[in-house]
Structures are given as C-alpha cells and as structure tokens.
Amino acid sequence: MLNTTQNVKQADADVFAAIAHPVRRQLLDMLSKGDQSVNELATPFDMSRPAISQHLRILLDVGLVSEQRQGRERRYQLHPEGLMQVQRWLQTYQRFWTNRLDALGHFLEEQE
C-alpha cells in the first residue's frame, strides 16, 4: 500500500494533475507562443517568482516543458506531445459531443 507521500509524488508525475491547476494551464498557454524565461512567465501573475518556479517544476516532472540554462537565466520550452495522453482520454468522449451537436443541428433544422 502506498503512503501519502508516495501518492503525492505519483500525482505530481501525472499529466492530468499537472494541468488541473489554472496557473499551470496558463503557463502552458504562454509557452505555446514560444520559449520564455521564468521572469517573463511570472510577469502576468500576482505571485512570487519561486511560486511560478514550483509550478514549472511540476510541468517539468511530467515532461510538458523543458528547461535550458542560458547564462544565469532559465528558459522554458513547451513539449505539447506530453498532452497526447489527455487527447487520447478526451477522444473517448468525443462521440458524446458529436451526438449532441448532431441533435442540436437536427433541432435547429426543424425550427426553420
């Protein structure tokens, strides 16, 4: 049986847990526009640079971002292929969305 510390470590290494936090999703959105430094990433947030670094550490641990040192600066790069696990999971539910959109389309056609 896993103890609490092991459960937390496993959750931290889970892509789903990593993207569950809105700050980490926003960091991924920012990195989708290109590589950025910690300071650039921290600018829009009302939190400390170390707090941003902790969020980035979780994204690093699950492989969604990589870090490269350039002198004293650390730059982060998005690795979107890590989100394929999420996409595969969502595809399971795609048929529900398709069915509902089809039903809405039929309803709207009948209303005309």
Order of alpha helices (4+ residues) and beta strands (2+ residues): alpha-alpha-alpha-beta-alpha-alpha-beta-beta-alpha
